[in-house]
Amino acid sequence: MLGFLSARQTGLEDPLRLRRAESTRRVLGLELNKDRDVERIHGGGINTLDIEPVEGRYMLSGGSDGVIVLYDLENSSRQSYYTCKAVCSIGRDHPDVHRYSVETVQWYPHDTGMFTSSSFDKTLKVWDTNTLQTADVFNFEETVYSHHMSPVSTKHCLVAVGTRAPKVQLCDLKSGSCSHILQGHRQEILAVSWSPRYDYILATASADSRVKLWDVRRASGCLITLDQHNGKKSQAVESANTAHNGKVNGLCFTSDGLHLLTVGTDNRMRLWNSSNGENTLVNYGKVCNNSKKGLKFTVSCGCSSEFVFVPYGSTIAVYTVYSGEQITMLKGHYKTVDCCVFQSNFQELYSGSRDCNILAWVPSLYEPVPDDDETTTKSQLNPAFEDAWSSSDEEG
Amino acid sequence: MQKWFSAFDDAIIQRQWRANPSRGRGGVSFTKEADPNVTTGAPPRRPRVPRRACPWREPIRGRREARPGGRGAGGTPGETVRHCSAPEDPIFRFSSLHSYLFPGTIKSRDMSRKRHHLVPETFGVKRRRKRRLVESDPLRGEPGSARAAVSELMQLFPRGLFEDALPPIVLRSQVYSLVPDRTVADRQLKELQEQGEIRIVQLGFDLDAHGIIFTEDYRTRVCDCVLKACDGRPYAGAVQKFLASVLPACGDLSFQQDQMTQTFGFRDSEITHLVNAGVLTVRDAGSWWLAVPGAGRFIKYFVKGRQAVLGMVRKSKYRELLLSELLGRRAPAVVRLGLTYHVHDLIGAQLVD
């Protein structure tokens, strides 16, 4: 570490190297910390979490009771012990609250004035954060599994919505209606994600084992259907290509948008090259996935080797993205973990699970190393516990 | 300012830790004493590391040198022993085991101990590994390579059982059990496939299970068996044509309609002959998997044997078995392909831990 600092100072190394090395070291040291807590508001399992991309300060959570809570993650108190408080919430008594479970929440990518939430009650609601009123509601014919708005786009305000119907609907926030529909899947769409690199590229994952990449400007159909066997590409082939051998539950682009990670109910996670749809054949081993709806996982940002955090039963498994190695399993939840998000400014991970808790995983700083084992054990003994008996054999 | 000081302190602690790793375990000193006491009436301590050090390789392949314990529990006395536990409650097993071995520890401490081993590794103490590879025997190829693994596993296949009608088939999961890094194994298998040395075949019972066969074996056996079975029938011509033209040209698992008709000039009737002969299996409208004729018997024995071996592990007390004990037991009559064959597959497919 000191070596990095002096190299940076003298100009021998890029300043970014120190930052990346330190971020990686911090991510490797993620663990539960007794000093950090997130206030427990939800009465049901937590389905989705999202941290706003502007400052990384506010976090939204959506629960299976339909409640949406907004947390402030910043520690403005001078003490190390800090509970992330809920700033406000849309509870069951709110007139516009979702009737059923909230599946996805997402901040408006450009500021925190607005956020969107979609739920099993077949609606997508657009909320104004300051007044906590719905600005707009989109109704669909089927339950909504997932929605996503492009994090980089300035040219369009489309929200891609995946529902139980096999078509992907694109809703325009400016006009307030569905602008178009992407046809191609055969069963329900479990996850959608826009590319963080290009404005118009969208990836959708469906229960028919297919993952399709679309350019939304193109009318004739999807660009690529991902094929796990990397077979020859031709028009007629597309119908037989499957990305997984079961339902595809989760999608996540890496932060540079060049690769796409998918998880499926065949207990596999695959890494794809997002420009040509090739399976990079990185093998992560068995990634248990029993979720009947979408699984929300996340990728770290700003480390030298990126890590992917996947909910694995009641733990979170951490893998390196490009080599497939499992680093560790983060244990702490009591029930199945449904979602996790990474805060890239402080390298913290927040995860929500069905036990109604949100846990904060914080990089552990050094532990105080005792000077010498014997002296500490002696001194640690509280005088109240010391006994007055002599240790010699003779009595009295 | 405070953050900066902690970073420096961090660095100093790192340096201290690197000099003397055992000190880094902090205040949880009583676990060191607890360990020998715990093992009195209990099964030997298993290195409960997800899938890093593979000391279990010793009983099956005596020639391989055991890699150092590496991360996590490293340096345990019971290195030649490995437990197989059934997958039913993997999470339950994990937590109960931790409280058993390290009574009173908080779970997060455990994780941090593992993690501290990883931290210096990111900043480059990898020289140790390189030296080990150089020592290996150059004639066998690298001991960790997929090709060597496939050759060794082929020896395990019981040829006599199928009266030489089937080429020896090895499964991809078995290769994973011998090559520790799965990504590397996959890539090497892909290279071998592209070079034309092996064919990968979809075995029908599980979409994930791929069988690996050496190309020459496949060609000779298919020729023999198919020609024997259908002398004079119209299949023979189609099969010969297929073996001669398609196999060397296209290394994929599956074939598409237009590929077969246009590139290779097969008519629909010929494709039907191929399916009847067992060389192709239907995948979807207009696409076919490559198949091995007569593999049905193999698949039947395989599935039954796999269930039987899994059952053996599941029925044992605490649902775990020492590998040496498992291999020493008499195989039930259902297991025709050999216990070692199935054990490799179960370990590689992560059906047991």
Interface residues (C-beta under 8 A of the other chain):
Chain A: M1 L2 A21 E22 T24 R25 L28 G29 L30 E31 L32 H229 G231 K232 S234 A236 V237 S239 A240 N245 D266 R268 L281 V282 N283 Y284 G285 K286 S304 S305 G313 S314 T315 S323 G324 E325 Q326 I327 T328 M329 L330 K331 G332 S364 L365 Y366 E367 P368 V369 P370 D373 T376 T377
Chain B: S6 A7 F8 D9 D10 A11 I13 Q14 Q16 W17 R23 G24 G26 G27 S29 P50 R51 P90 I91 F94 S95 K107 S108 M111 S112 K114 R115 H116 L118 V119 T122 F123 Y176 D181 R182 T183 A185 D186 R187 K190 L207 D208 C250 D252 L253 S254 Q256 Q257 D258 Q259 R283 D284 A285 G286 S287 Q350
